[in-house]
Amino acid sequence: MRQQFVFLSDKVFAINSVLTFNITEVNIGVKDVRREIKTLTGVRGVAAILVVLYHFSITRASGLTSLFTIPHAYMSVDAFFILSGFVLSYNYGWIFLASFKFIDYVSFLYKRFCRIYPAYFFVMCICVPKLFIGMSGNGAREAYDSADVYSNFLMLSVWAVNAKLFIGPSWSVCVEVFCYFIFPLLAAIVARGFLFPIFSILIAYFGIVIISRSQLGVEGSLDIVSGETFYPTLRALCGFVIGMGFSKLATSSISKRLNWNLIFCLGLVALFVSISASLADSVTYLAIATIVLGASAEGAVSRAIFENPLSCFLGKISYSLYLTHALLIAAFAKVIIVLSAALPYAPTYFSIALLYLLTTIALSMVSHSLFEMRIQTLLRGLWPGPKRRPASV
């Protein structure tokens, strides 16, 4: 284990960690540490693909009959929440733990805006015309009003306004915005000392258990996405806090006494058992959280599974994958229905499903390259101060 240093206002802070960090300076009003944890990038990529396939498997658009299912795949979103909390705490938590400065807070929010809004705006610009010229059918245009338009473009849906979503999966992105706004407060509580992270994790998991018993889930007890209640926002907040707590524990002195490969493998086994035995979502949640925690240490087993080129590539474009796939599901469902009138259903279904997956990846590559990266870099360049690398989450 190496001892490394961060320079902040001409002071030197020694950072001890079981993880081997390569330090890159990035300014968000003050200097910051950031180094991509590739295993977590891979986890994010696998989670995104699971969401893409899961939403196709449950669609009934055009009367489609599904031929496959992915149990608990809607909980990939919970992995996103935990990952976001972990990585943002890892990158920025110590800044707000040391002291709160308004310029740091504004800079942090601006960086998050640059990270999430360009791709979101790109997909909105495709989705809105599709809705309002009637391509979505079923009276979709009449279902929305001006308040829905404003709420969607301002990302206020679900957590601030119970608005109808233009992009179905965007509910999770919107509720994360709420977590960004209160991030300094969370950092000051969750990342303080050793006991605070542990208590925060336990309290947050208790919140997950409460949500899972609300009986408001769609496909499962934790599949709660409607803005009619605070549960979707609470679901994001709990995952975010758990991730922040994990980040603190993973970089604490106790971490060097833990067997990270064992923790990761226990998470995998627990996930397999939970899915095979159809256990409660709250149990599956524990398994997913354990996998994220174990993968964060970049042990040999987690690297073998999640640090391969394909997983990391999917992780890089995961945000665009998550947003863009919803635009394509209905169209490809219609193609299956039309072709299956003359061709065997099963081969047609799986062939078009594969084409849907490849098209989603291609469109996501365009979104990632042109909007996530280029416009993000352009917007960041407008912020006064030294130029910065794009955020990795």
Secondary structure, DSSP 8 states (H G I E B T S, - for coil): --EEEEEETTEEEEEE-SS-----EEESSSEEE----HHHHHHHHHHHHHHHHHHHHH--GGG-------TTGGGHHHHHHHHHHHHHIIIIIHHHHH---HHHHHHHHHHHHHHHHHHHHHHHHHHHHHHHTTTT-TTTGGG--HHHHHHHHTT-BTTTB----SSTTHHHHHHHHHHHHTHHHHHHHHTSTTHHHHHHHHHHHHHHHHHHTSS--SSSTT----TTSSHHHHHHHHHHHHHHHHHHHHTSGGGGGS-HHHHHHHHHHHHHHHHHTT--HHHHHHHHHHHHHHHTTT-HHHHHHHSSHHHHHHHHTHHHHHHHHHHHHHHHHHHHHHHTTTS-HHHHHHHHHHHHHHHHHHHHHHHIIIIIIIIHHHHHHTSSSS-------
